[in-house]
Amino acid sequence: MSRLKRAVLLFEEDAAVPAGSKPLMLETLLSRPILTWVCDRLRADGVQRLFAVCGPRFAEEARGLLPEDAAVSEQWTDLESFLDTEEPVLVLPRAAFPMEEAGPGFAYAAPGRELRETWRVRMTNNVQGAELVPGWLPVYGPDTVAEIEALLRTRETESN
């Protein structure tokens, strides 16, 4: 697959996030929101355009962490415009943490127009022509955040 220049980040729906909580991408890990770790990795990998699918309750917080030119919306027409390309687009279908040793699993990439058509017509993540992308660890909840944080602290201690 050619170098990825676009990425779509899917946050949990606002209604799925309990009161007093926030989407996992906005949770803090080692004093930094997971979304900041994600953006740093995407920039380092050459991704130039980001689109975050995020509900209105957390949109402002997400915008404050994303690059200035990133799009944040839950509107299908906005995402549809972003996907109007034959370029491959990285999709993080849930909260994720960048970790080099993470094998291919749930992050994937496919041409933007293929994603658009699949999501519009079949409403599935089973995208023809998609390739799994390694290097992303799924974040399932607070327990996963705690495990990653403990691992990073151990690595930090070992490197000192």
BELWO-V945421 format. One record per pair of residues at least 24 apart in sequence whose ideal C-beta (glycine too) atoms are under 7 Angstrom apart, sorted by sequence separation. I is the first residue (numbers start at 1). GAP is how many residues later the second one is. D is the distance in Angstrom with one decimal. If there is no record, write none. Layout:
((I & GAP & D) (I & GAP & D))
This chain:
((87 & 24 & 6.8) (91 & 24 & 6.8) (108 & 24 & 5.3) (109 & 24 & 5.3) (86 & 25 & 5.1) (87 & 25 & 6.0) (108 & 25 & 5.9) (39 & 26 & 6.9) (53 & 26 & 6.3) (86 & 26 & 6.8) (89 & 26 & 5.9) (107 & 26 & 4.5) (35 & 27 & 6.7) (39 & 27 & 6.3) (85 & 27 & 3.9) (86 & 27 & 6.1) (105 & 27 & 6.7) (39 & 28 & 6.5) (51 & 28 & 6.2) (84 & 28 & 6.4) (85 & 28 & 6.7) (104 & 28 & 3.4) (9 & 29 & 6.9) (36 & 29 & 5.6) (83 & 29 & 4.0) (84 & 29 & 6.7) (104 & 29 & 6.4) (107 & 29 & 4.0) (35 & 30 & 4.7) (83 & 30 & 6.6) (104 & 30 & 4.5) (51 & 31 & 4.4) (103 & 31 & 5.2) (26 & 32 & 6.2) (33 & 32 & 5.6) (83 & 32 & 5.3) (93 & 32 & 5.7) (102 & 32 & 6.2) (106 & 32 & 5.3) (83 & 33 & 4.0) (102 & 33 & 5.6) (105 & 33 & 6.7) (102 & 34 & 5.7) (7 & 35 & 5.6) (23 & 35 & 5.6) (26 & 35 & 5.8) (100 & 35 & 5.9) (102 & 35 & 4.4) (22 & 36 & 6.1) (26 & 36 & 6.8) (80 & 36 & 5.7) (99 & 36 & 6.7) (98 & 37 & 6.1) (98 & 38 & 6.3) (99 & 38 & 4.5) (7 & 40 & 5.0) (96 & 40 & 4.3) (97 & 40 & 4.8) (4 & 41 & 6.7) (5 & 41 & 6.5) (6 & 41 & 6.7) (9 & 41 & 6.7) (11 & 41 & 6.5) (14 & 41 & 3.4) (96 & 41 & 6.3) (5 & 42 & 6.0) (11 & 42 & 6.2) (13 & 42 & 6.0) (14 & 42 & 6.9) (96 & 42 & 5.8) (97 & 42 & 5.6) (3 & 43 & 5.3) (4 & 43 & 5.8) (5 & 43 & 4.9) (6 & 43 & 4.7) (7 & 43 & 5.4) (8 & 43 & 4.9) (9 & 43 & 4.6) (10 & 43 & 4.9) (11 & 43 & 4.3) (14 & 43 & 4.3) (47 & 43 & 6.8) (90 & 43 & 6.0) (96 & 43 & 6.0) (5 & 44 & 6.5) (9 & 44 & 7.0) (14 & 44 & 6.7) (92 & 44 & 6.4) (94 & 44 & 5.8) (95 & 44 & 3.9) (8 & 45 & 6.7) (11 & 47 & 6.8) (97 & 51 & 5.4) (41 & 57 & 3.6) (38 & 58 & 6.6) (37 & 60 & 6.2) (38 & 60 & 6.3) (34 & 61 & 6.3) (37 & 61 & 5.9) (34 & 63 & 6.0) (25 & 70 & 4.7) (24 & 71 & 3.4) (23 & 72 & 6.9) (6 & 79 & 6.9) (6 & 81 & 6.0) (8 & 81 & 5.9) (5 & 82 & 6.0) (7 & 82 & 6.6) (10 & 82 & 6.5) (6 & 83 & 4.5) (7 & 83 & 4.1) (8 & 83 & 5.1) (9 & 83 & 5.0) (10 & 83 & 5.1) (4 & 84 & 5.8) (6 & 84 & 7.0) (10 & 84 & 6.5) (7 & 85 & 6.9) (2 & 86 & 6.3) (4 & 86 & 4.7) (1 & 87 & 5.5) (4 & 105 & 5.8) (34 & 105 & 6.5) (6 & 106 & 6.7) (1 & 108 & 5.8) (24 & 115 & 4.9) (29 & 116 & 5.7) (27 & 118 & 5.5) (29 & 119 & 6.1) (30 & 119 & 5.9) (29 & 120 & 5.3) (30 & 122 & 5.8) (1 & 130 & 5.2))
